Amino acid sequence: MQNDHHWLQMRNIRRMEERVRVRLRRRIVPDRSNPFEDLAEEEFLLRFRLSKECVLNLLQNITEQLPIAADARGCPIPQHLQNTRMT
């Protein structure tokens, strides 16, 4: 009888642990900061190894070859920011 009681307690503990794990799962929010505004020129150079001016010129030259989103749900991110994600 005690074994049955012990087994039921263990099963209840496992269920509670599972509920806690489910509740603790969190959504990862992507970084939507603007490195052109948020970083000083020196920080930008360290992160991307190019100046802000160089990146903007490069993006202007390749804009037509970049993929375009199929829809504009939510708050679309400008193309030049999509290509300079801060990881």
MODELLER restraints for C-alpha pairs under 7 A, 6 or more apart:
rsr = mdl.restraints
at = mdl.atoms
rsr.add(forms.Gaussian(group=physical.xy_distance, feature=features.Distance(at['CA:34:A'], at['CA:81:A']), mean=6.53, stdev=0.5))
rsr.add(forms.Gaussian(group=physical.xy_distance, feature=features.Distance(at['CA:36:A'], at['CA:52:A']), mean=6.68, stdev=0.5))
rsr.add(forms.Gaussian(group=physical.xy_distance, feature=features.Distance(at['CA:41:A'], at['CA:51:A']), mean=6.76, stdev=0.5))
rsr.add(forms.Gaussian(group=physical.xy_distance, feature=features.Distance(at['CA:41:A'], at['CA:52:A']), mean=6.83, stdev=0.5))
rsr.add(forms.Gaussian(group=physical.xy_distance, feature=features.Distance(at['CA:44:A'], at['CA:51:A']), mean=6.67, stdev=0.5))
rsr.add(forms.Gaussian(group=physical.xy_distance, feature=features.Distance(at['CA:44:A'], at['CA:52:A']), mean=6.88, stdev=0.5))
rsr.add(forms.Gaussian(group=physical.xy_distance, feature=features.Distance(at['CA:45:A'], at['CA:51:A']), mean=5.37, stdev=0.5))
rsr.add(forms.Gaussian(group=physical.xy_distance, feature=features.Distance(at['CA:59:A'], at['CA:80:A']), mean=6.56, stdev=0.5))
